[in-house]
């Protein structure tokens, strides 16, 4: 077995203990955080009884849970029997110690069972599977567009370093780098969204409500119409960063001895840049592709919130706020596995692009 093969085999084997550590930490934090699903449900009951004029719960939701073993709790004139509280604990899997809960959750996960959503009352996979294509769609387009624009732009800036083009493009790049994607999206919606002075783009969402009634060409136009502003907000940060990295990397390689040797042999500038220096300059760019996979899948919850897009990012944010732990844990599982796998892919790409790399 070669050194590189054994290296990647060890990296693959390390995925499981790393994943166990990540999932255990998140699982324990969710279990001990106040305001869990049981407390949320008890608070809803208190609010409902208060609206009916029945008063409220004596103490907080957490206090009700702790004192349930002593006597029945009252909502005004109504009582919550101890048996009912125990049943609620069983429903939310809170009737066992945390280590036992984690083992049972891992056992279900091993059988590809993510559990049942507390909020949607559906299997978790049924809730999240419709959100994946949306986040992948925007993430993939944004990432691809960034690489298509940034690599040529970075090359042009490096070749024309110090020129007016380099100065003007750097100004635009750093303005983009300092502008949060969600802020750019909000401003774009105000200026260009439906109902504004320039009524050019819709006010968010993934598609129009009447999308199913459109013709094939109409669907394409409508989808592109809903895509431009979110993708612009997705790509603005990475666009600026990748351009600067590409320029700096190419400038560094243009100062190396092998480039000077190529010029001394009489090769043209175009041939030296694109056939010799560019390949080594792409190393910092392409090795980040694997790390971007997790972001591509998870989406950006702030941008999805800004444009009211029901992707994975918005779903994860809402699940945290609603204490829908099964969806939160499923999200952590999926993103962790993808990120861990993406790191290995990054190493593989690194070895392919740079033949000098030998992992041991």
N, C-alpha and C positions, 0 to 999 in steps of 0.2 A: 504494500500500500504506500503510495507516494505521500510526501509531506503535506501537499495541498489537499489531497483527498481526506487524509486523517484530520486535518484542521477543520474542514467543512463538516465532517462527520461529528466532531466534538461540538462544533457550534450548533448543529441540529439537535444533538442530544441535550444541550444546555437549555433548549427552548422550554422543556417541561419544568425543570426546577425554577427557572426564572418566572415562568407563567404562574406557578404555584405561589411564589412569593408575592407577585403583584396582586393576584386574585385574593389571597388570604388577607393582605393588608387592606384592600378596598372593602372586602366583606366584613372584616371586624369593625372598620370605621363606620360603615353603614349600620351595623347592628347596635353600636353604642351611641350613635348620634341621637340627641333628643328630637322629639317630634316625628317619630317613626309612623308607619302606617296605622298601627293600633291607636296611638295617641290622636292621629288625624281623624280616625273614624269616631272616636269618643268626642272629639271637639265638634264634629258635625252633628252628633246627637245632641250635644249641649246646645248648639246654636238652634237646632230645630225645636227643641223643647222651650228655649227662651222665646222664640217667635210665637209659640203657642201659649205663652204666659205661664209656663210651668217653672220658671226660675232657672237655675243652672246647676252645674256639678259642684260639689263641695271639693275644692282643691283643683289642681291642674290635671290634665289627661294622664301624665306620668304618675301623679299621686294616686289616681284611681287604680292604675295597674298595680302599684305596689301594695295598696291596702285591700285589694280584692280578696285576699285570702281570709280577711277577718270577718267582713260582713258585706251585705248587699249595698251597692251604691245607688243613690237616688238622683233622679232628674225631676226636681219638684216633687210631685206626688207619685212619680213612677219609679220603680226600682229596676236595677240591672242585676239579675241574680249572678252569683258566682259561677254557675254553670255556663251562663251566656258569655261571661268574660273569658272563661277557659276555652270555650268554643271559638271565640274570636282569636285568641292566641294560637289555637291550632290552625286556624285558617291562614294566619300570617306566618306560620312556622316559627312562632316565638315560644312554644311550650317546651323547648329543649335547650340545653346549653349551647353556647356559640360554637365550640369545636364540633359538636354533633351536627349542628345545622350546616356547618361548612362541608363536612364529609358527605352528608346527604345531598347537598347542592352539587358537589363535585361528581357524585355518583350519577345524578340526573344529567349533568353536563356531559359525562362520558357517554351517555346514551343519546346525546344530541337533544336533550330536553331542557329548554331554557326556562321552563316554568310557565306560570300564568300571570298575566298582567293584573295588578290590583285595580288599576283605573279603567282599563278597557274591557276587563273580564274576558279576555281572549288569550289563546296561547301567544307567548312573546314573539315567536317567529312569525306568526301571522300578522302581528302588528308592525314589525320592523322590515319585513321583506319587501313591502311596497315602497319603503323610504330609501332603500339602497340605490336603485337605479337613478333616483333624482340627485343624490349626493355625488354618485360616480359621474353622472352626466356633466354637472357643473365643474366638479373637480378635475375631470379628465380634460375638458375643453380649456379650462383656465391654465392647467399645467402645460398642455401642449402648446397653447398660444404663447405662453411665457418663453418656452424654449425656442420656438420658431422665431420670435422677435428678438430675444435677448442675445442669442449667439451671434447672429450677423451684426447687431448693433454694437455688441462688445468688441467684436473684431474691428469694425470700422472706427470705433473710438480709440482702440489701441494703435492702429495704423496711423490715424490722424491726430495723435496725442498732441495737445497744445493748440490745436486749430480752433477757429470759431465754431466749427461743427461740434468739436469735443466739448467746448465750453457751454454751448446752448443745450446740447443733449444732456450734459451732466446736471445742469440746472433743472431740467424737466425730471431727470431720474431721481434726484434728491428730494424734489417736491413730492414725487410719487412715493418715495421711501418713507417720508415723514407723514404721509396721509393714511390714516387707518381705512381699511376697506369699507367698514360699515359707515364711516363718516362720508366717504366718497359716494357710497350708495344712497345715503339719505339726501345729500345735496343733489345728486342726479335725479332722484325721484321728485324733489321739490321743483327743480328747473325743467325737467323733461318728462315727468310723469303725467298721467292722465289728469286733466283738470287744471294743469299749470298753464302758464302763458304759451310755452311751446309744448303742445300736447302731442308728443312724439312716441313715448313708450307707455306701456300699461303700468299700473301701480302695483307691481309685484305679482306674486303667484307664479306657479310653474307653467300653467296653460290657461287659456280662456275657458269659461264655463261651457261655451258652445263648441268646444274643440271637436267633439265627436261628430258634430253635424257638418263640419267643414269638408271640403274636397281634399284630395291628397296634397295638391299644391298649397291650398289654404292652410292645411295643418303645418306644412313646412314653414310657411311665412309666419304663422302665429307663434310657432315654437321659437324661431329665430328672434321674433319681436320680444318675447319674454326672456330671452337668453342674454341679450347684449349687456344690459346694465348689471345683472348679477355677476356675469363673467368678468366684466371690467372691475367690479369690486373685489372679486376673488383674486385677480391676477396683479393688482396694482403693487402690492407689497413684494411678492416674489419677482415681479418684473424688474423692479429697481435693483434688488439684491443680486439677481442672476446677472444682470448687465454689468454691474461693478465687479463681480467675481470673474466674469469672462474677460473683461478688459485687463484687470490686474494680472490674471494668470497668463494671458498672452504677452503682455509687456514683460513679465518676468522671463518667459521663455525666449523672447526676442533678444534678450541680453545674454543668453547662454553661449558657450563656446561653439556648440554644434551649429547654431544659427550663423554665427560669424564665419565658420568654416564653409557653410553652404553658400554664403554670399561671396566668399573668396574664390569659390569654384566657378563663379560666373552665373549662378542661377538667378532667375528673375525674382523680384520681391513677391509676386503673386505665388510663385511655386514654393518659395521658402516658407511663406506664411501658411498656406493652405495644406501643403504636403508634409511639412516638417514640424513647424511650431504649433499648429492648431491641434494636432492629436494630443500632445502632452498637455496643452492648455485646457482641454476638455475634461481632464481627470477630476478636478474639483466639482465640475458641473454634473457629470454623469453619475458620480458616486453618491450624489444626494437623491437620486431617483428612488431608491429603495426606501429611504426614510420618508419620502413624500407620500408613499402608498397609504399609510395610516391616515394622513390628513385628507387624502383624496377620498377615502371611504367614509371617514367620519363627518366630513363637511365642516362648514364654519357656522356655528350656531348663531353668532351675532349677525352675519350677513343673511342667513336664512330667516332670522327674526325680522331684520330690516325689510326684506322683500316678501315676507309672509310665504315662504316656501317650505312645504312639509317634507324636509329632508331629515337625515339622521341627526344632524347637529341640533336642529330645533327639537326633535323628539327627545334627545338626551337631556337637553336643558329642561324641558317640561317635566320629564320623568324625575329629575333630581328635585325640582321644586314641589312636585306632587308626592314625593317619597315612593315612587313606583320602583321599588328595588329590583324586581326581576328584570325589568328593561334596562336599568342602570348597569346591573351586573352583566347582562348579555352584551351591552355596548362595550363594556370594559374588556370582556373576553374577546370579542371580534377585533377590536382595535389593537389589543395587546398582541394577539397572534399575528396579525398583519404587520405590525411594526417589528416584531422579532424576526419574522420571515423577511421583511424588507431589509433589515440590517445585513442578513446573509446575502441577499441579492446584491446589495451595495458592494460587499466584498468581492463577489463574483465579477461584477462589472469592473471593479477596480483592477482585478487581475487580468481581465480581458483587454482593457484599454492600455494598461501599463505592463508590458512584458517583463519589466525588471522586478515586479512584485513577486515574491515567493513566500506564501504563507506556510508557517511551520507550526 
